[in-house]
């Protein structure tokens, strides 16, 4: 039982990071029909940036964090939107998908080739002193991950439901043509979404880096799980991505401990296929109209 | 004449490697394997608009079928047939749930499939030899005629490549090919005029996977040794790049792509990391400036 609770908390902790990555993914899809295959690398790049600022430049933590978010939003937010997405948006889903696959390879192998193929250690963000509740041992890292992700997602939800900009985003997500007619600057909103996604990815990077270590290829698994989380929960809902992320995190952690650690990465796919067969719009999703 | 000219060039180009020295002949043989896989993926991606990131996994099914059945004394062709059938079957299994929804889901499901196949190959040691793989995979022989030498095996592979090219040509000029194209051009319209979207997409994907099985089967005896490292996601992505660079949905596309992706590293002589970066850049630039692929240059040269 003790083991189970510890594993459950660990699963929720990693799942909350998947959820945050998945939410950015869903936002991009909703406002710009971009399926970002580079989403995993969008987390890896800021993680490397953080290592650069923190351990190479030896900047204080807050400055490094700020610089990381800045780099991420500029490169992965503005630049990607202006150079790739703005030009390919009208060409349909497929060219943009292929371009983001190219982008993921470019980021991944550039980091490997120009920086290092090795895993870089990342200084712990939170205290490593364990918390003991009777026989249960938890870590600050796990609890703070969940708390931080909760705060970020809460703030995002408030932004989307309570501000004018957030309403405009919802309008674009629901019907782009109509939003344009209503005088919403769609292009600016797409940029905003990319910047938001990049900022979310930077936060995810800082949370996941101490867990996974920083390596050029961790983005493959991370991006995959974020995508699975988004489909499992419902591709068109923030809460769906949240649910999906937690589910993937918990199931894979428990299954790795109790069933097979060698096949850890396979369990998310099993849930995904089950969901696709039984409820293709996702557990919490809404059926979409023809959108092409 | 316009048709005969490329055909003649093709036959000549295909026979030319027989005069090559050993290493170049090996590169040419590898190009044939890639060509078969790229033709399969082009059917799936270029014509039916479905992204598969798991072609290396289907290829692995073919390679391991040949290797494992060969160990048990069965002839190569049986392994190849089993490999193609396995590719087709798993194509249906993987494609069925993914194609139930939107077209982009297939990409992620196949990506996951690739990872799982890799894990199975590495961990099912009693069958696959685990990380050590399987060695001494025999080349085919028909009674007294043996395809053991590199040149003979190249010819043998060329025969299968011809079968694949011809069958793909036949599929694409048949009713099916027209349906595939109709789906790619406009899904909604295709459905309105009575094309059963899902069945055709599923078939396009499963046939592409079966071709990958054939390519994989031919690949195994080429090196006479296989291990899971040859069937990673990177390999799948390489196939995707071939098809995109050659020209999506164009019959000539895979030929250009396969030759380019195998020959370019030989010319560049750069480390693997660097040419992956170059490919990645090329794919992005291609999407931005030449979405029709390199085949567009060819078109321009021919003046149409």
Interface residues (C-beta under 8 A of the other chain):
Chain A: X35 X37 X84 X87 X88 X91 X93 X94 X95 X96 X97 X98 X99 X101 X102 X103 X105 X106 X109 X110 X112 X113 X117 X220 X224 X227 X228 X231 X262 X263 X265 X266 X268 X269 X272 X273 X276 X277 X280 X281 X288 X290 X292
Chain B: X49 X51 X53 X97 X98 X100 X101 X102 X103 X104 X105 X107 X108 X109 X111 X112 X113 X115 X116 X119 X123 X187 X188 X233 X237 X240 X244 X271 X273 X274 X276 X277 X279 X280 X281 X282 X283 X284 X287 X288 X291
